[in-house]
């Protein structure tokens, strides 16, 4: 098994719907994510957290990694780190977008850190999907009516090609100080192809 799904405390949308297609993956609940999973009828393989966002009963038959309240990482970040330590190379966070903005930013940085280690990682919510690509190419499936945003997480990312989108780029550069890549659009019947030769990009697919 190489795929892992993480359920955090904050989820935008219905977890039952978001979880479809992930039933056979290793499931980690981060802190209050356990309550979300329990309510949705999802049984995790592991629960990680300091339990500041969940004060209810915990199961006796599921492994639990208890974290100190005062720590240098988030519960979701530790869940991602655990997954990487255990050899998972494809990680999906179901939620983690919205709510407290500092937590959303922490999750984006967690994605970047995992991508830097060669991990395929993404966050999915009801209206957004976020992933990261470094020195490579990804293909984003067409979603009619959704917007596509591409942002540099590097000081400057170069050799960028945006293909089969309304606003294309060829061998371009993006910086983290200007949002040139916001609000792009899919072309009808086309999947978007995004390439960066040197640097790291944040790729966001969103619906209004």
N, C-alpha and C positions, 0 to 999 in steps of 0.2 A: 504494500500500500504506500503510495507516494503523495496522496492528496489529503488535505486536512481542511476542515471548516471550523471557524471560530465564531462563537456567538457572544457579542459584547452586551453590556447593560443597556445601551441606547440603540434602538432599532427604528428606522423610519419605514413604516409599512408593516404588513402582516408576515410574521416569521414563517408561518405555515407555507405561504406562497413563495417566499424567498428560498425556503429550504428544499423545494422541489428540484430533483436532480442531484441532490447532495446526500441522499439517504445512505449510500454505501461508503461514505467517507468517514475518516476519524473525526470525531466531534469534540471540541474543547469549549467549555463555557467559561467566560471571563466574568467572575464575580456575579453581579446581578443578571448576567446573561442566563444563569441557571434558572431563575424564575421565568424568564421569557421562554426558555426551552421547555420547562415543566408544563407551563400553560399551553404550549403548542403540541404537547405529547411527544417531545423529542428527548431521547435518552442520550446524554453525553457519555463519552469514554473517559473524560477527565474534567475536573472543575479546578480553576485556578483563581485566586483572588485574596484580597485582604478583608473582603466582605463588609466594606463600608457602605456599599449600595445594596446589600442583601442581608437581612437580619433573621431570615426564616430558618427552618430546619434544613439540614443537609443530609443527603442519603448516606447510609452506612456501607452500601455496596458499590459505590463509585469512588475511584481514587481522587483525592483532594490534595492540591498543593497550596498550603496557606502562606500568604505573603505578609510581611509587616506593613502596617499602614504608612509609615514613613519610609519611603524607598525612592530610588532614582528612576524607576520605570513605571509605566501604567500596567494595570492588569491585562489589558489587551496586548501591550508590548511584550510582557512576559510570556503570554500565551503564544505569540508568534515566535519568540526566542526558543521556547520549549519545542515547538513544532520543528524548527530548524535543527535543534540539537538531536532530535529523534530521527532525522533524515527525511522529513517531508520536503518535497521540492515544489509543490503546488499548493498554495494557501489562499483560501477565500474567507474574508471577514464579512459576515452577513449583518451589516449595520455599521455603526461607528462614524456615520456622517450625520451632521446636525446636532442639536442639543448644544452643549457647551462648546464654544468655538475652540478653546484651548485643547480640548480633547480631540476634536476633529483634526487640528493641526498636528497634535501628537501622533495621531493615527497615520497621517500623511507622511510624517517623518519615519514612522515605523515601516511603512511601505518602502520608502526610499532605502532605508537601512537593509531591508531584506533583499531588495532588488540588487543592491551593491554586492550581496553575497551570492548572486546568481539564482535567486528564488523567483519563481513566477507567483506573483501575489496581486490581489485585487480586493477592493471593498465594493459591496453591492448593497444598495438600498432600493426603496420603491421607485425613486425617481433619479437615481444617479448610479453610475458605475465608474470607479476610479482604478487605474492601474499605472504602472511605471515601467518604462523601458530604458535600458542603458546600452549604448553602443550596439544597437541592433535594430530589428524590424518587427513590428507587430501588425496584425490585420484585425481591424475592428468591424464586426458584422454590422451591416446596414440596419438602422432602426428608423423607419420613416417617421418624421416629425420630431425626432430627437436632435439635439445639438451636440457638436463635438468640439471640445477644447483641448488645446495642446500647449503646455507651459513648461518652461525650462526650470529644472531644479538645480542645475549647475549655474555657475556665474555666467557662463556662455556655453550654449550647446551648438555645435556646428555640423555641417553636412546633413541638414534636415531636408527630407523629401516628404511632402504630403501629397498623396496620389489618390485619384478617384474621389475627390471632395470638391465642394463648390469653390473654395479658395485654396488653390494648390500652391505648393512651394517646391522649389528645386534648388538643392545645395544651399539652403538658407541657414541663417543663424538666428537663434532666439536667446534672449537674456532673461534673467530672473527679475529684472527691474521694469519690464514693459510687457503687457499682456497681448502681444500681437496675435496669438493663436486662439483667442476666445471666439465663441459663437460661430464656428464653422458648420457646414451642413453636408449631409450625405447626398450623393448623387443617386437618382432612382436606379435601383437594381444593382448598385455597386457597393462593395465592401471597401472601407477606407484602409489605405496602406500607409503606415507611418514609419519612417526610417530616420535614425540619428546615428551619425558616424562617430561622433565624439561628444559625450555628455549624457545627461539623464533627463528624460522628459516625463512629466505628469500628464496622463491622458484621461480626460473626463468626458463621459457621455451622459447627457442630462436631458430630461424632458421638462417642459414648462408646467 
